[in-house]
């Protein structure tokens, strides 16, 4: 997200506000899912 939102790198093809929001939301959901998976794995031992 940082790379595709940087106009110095992407020029005119930077992500818009809605795509940035969608990207960061997706990344946050995936991070929470990974933490939840690790927590349930550790808990079941």
Secondary structure, DSSP 8 states (H G I E B T S, - for coil): -TTTT-HHHHGGG---HHHHHHHHHHHHHHHHHHHHHHHHHHHT-
